[in-house]
Amino acid sequence: MIYLDNAATTKPNLAALEKAKTYLTEQYFNPSALYKEGYTISGELKKARSVLLSKIADETAFELVFTSCGTESDNQATFGFARRGNAVTTAGEHSAIAAAFAELKNKGIAEPRFAPLEQDGRVNVEKLLALVDEKTSFVSVMHVNNELGSINDINAIAKLVKQKNPRVIFHSDGVQAYGKLPFRLAKEVDLYSISAHKLGGLKGVGGLIKRKSLTLAPYIIGGGQEAGRRSGTENVFGIQQFAFAAEEKFSTLKADFERIKTLRETLWNGLDQTIFQRLSPMDGSPYILNISAVGLRGEVLLHLANDKGLLIGTGSACSSNAKTRYSKVVLACGYNEQVADGVLRISFSSATTEAEIAEAIGILNEIGRDLRKRMQ
Amino acid sequence: MKSGAICARECNKKVAKVKKVIIIRYAEIFLKKKNRGFFERAFENNMQRALKGYTYDLVKQSGRYLIENFQAEEAEEMLSKLQKVFGAHSFSIAQETSSDLDSIFEAAKSYCLESGTFKVDTHRGDKRYPLTSIEISREIGAKILEYAKGKLKVDVHNPSFTVHVDVRDHGKALVFGEFIDGANGMPVGTAGKGLLLLSGGIDSPVAGYMMAKRGLKVDCLHFHSYPYTNMQAKEKVVDLANILAEYTCGTRLYTVSVTHIQEAIHEKCKAELMITLLRRFMYRIAERHALHIGGQCLITGESLGQVASQTIEGMTSSNSVVEKLPVLRPLVGFDKNEIIERSVKMGAYETSILPFEDCCTVFLPDFPAIRPKLSEILREESKLDVEGLIAEAFATMEKMEI
């Protein structure tokens, strides 16, 4: 099996799993408990928090709140700060932001505004800025687009947004960027969402990085964990495993970045370009290659690849519902429905090998040619 | 604390005293004379199957059944299972008491509303009972009036509620408030076996339901077009078969791939005949399979004129390949909204409308032939290796016990 759907989730880092195992079997205590054992765990959590945060941000200016996933982090950010006037985001966001913005409108909290995309999947910054005015309370721009891999320069965008309206709270969904891009948060970015399972962590663990001086109105309330910002007993094992996995990931981040970039180029150059069109920009995240078999259906290719042992993602579904059928992001880039229908998302991890890429090229070309022949 | 505990125990005793019984009245079975036993046995088996996992006693009485000795708090749950068993006309959840008037009255009280009008309706199975039915009703009615202190009135023509009293043998009486509708129809398995062509849509599960209601045992056949359709579409059909199976006392779901047939038609035949030709293949496969599993008819969810392939010409074309079995189309005269109504009622609608394609739309022509001519169909079909394609389809068959 060749697994090239790492943008959906990655294989858990087994070494990190082993290291963190003690928090399942021996050190299972509640970190809020007052006896030594509990207190020790709370100290260990602090270390994990510091490891995860320090990789991309200045610990004196930022802090990390653990959540259950990237979606929760995005929702917490949106509902915590888009509380009046209008809120601005892009047409390319993950549904965790897109649906939350729709909810702002449904509940009459704030007017959602969507900035259009360039054809390469990045937000059109000029048009984004035009939507920001004195009534804007919240702006969210994703760091790496989860479908195309396009990179928004969020540090620069945050600065421009704050120049226009310094009261705006700026958030970025960094789920596809954290642990993959060489990057550090600028002080203009107030909030940043991360997720464990995209870099060898487990599902069910996420985090929201926030500027320290920012007061967060908690979305989940209860026992007052995470300094009252996110109640609920911490997933100690998941968090520790996340920290171990991230430690490893960041130690080879730059080398992986370059290597995967080459692999992605190899893959794209090996594909039959009379069948496949590339939608991902080559200067985007190397971990994602989005292509379209124009005129063919992405999901059918997905099944055919599946039968040959290649696991990839798609941007469309065999849905009779036209609303949910096509990727909104691909359409927002200005592509037509034929292109959108043929979308395949191939995504890598640092574990992806050259041999796998070579085999994937063979399979994709074969099924693409096969299906095109069958459809003629 | 202590007195509270004692009180709780006493209350429990009081609750335990009330014995609940589910009364099951059967529907058309009572019309049967000499072979009634056959229908009753099937009905009993089907009820027992529906109540698998519960402890209870099923007692047969003339024209009805009683379910006794079950956990009182499971009554509603058991009833909802029984409501899916064809053959039952109605149910009541009754209290069993001794047949003296005071005990009957005690039970009757729990069925009284706070205010309004009522009547007492008595049925006296035990003819040795000293009072007649009318006298019993009168006595219980009088006790209720006294108990209600003027808040209730008797109205025998249009009461807001009725208390039913059923005086049985051995000094027992059943008291209950309402008649709950059963699924009616005939017990599944008493009318033979049919093979339902089950798609992922709204109509075919309803068609299966309708024929099971007339006593047919229903097995299902589903055609899919993997890789053009996805796993979710197949899963949806399994879900629908599970919903249907609650009414059909279980079912078998057979799935067959027709991808290669669609590809062959796409390659060799006129585009507008895709559906017409494909349906002929489906009917052929279905008939052969039905005969193989001992089925006596095919069942489809076709409704006249609903889509291009369900015109009378379309039906003629697909029907003409079925040689030995009748094709039952229980929905043929139904409007879509009538079908939807039944789908909602049987609990399939929510699943049926999930937006997964159940048959390939990749090969769908823009304008399918609405009134295909048989001569043209035969000419196009002659371009295909019909027997070879059918054999290939059978090789993909999978079976699932539900």
Interface residues (C-beta under 8 A of the other chain):
Chain A: R297 E299 V300 L302 H303 L304 N306 D307 A317 C318 S319 S320 N321 T324 R374 M375
Chain B: Y226 P227 Y228 T229 N230 A233 E263 H266 P355 F356 E357 T361 V362
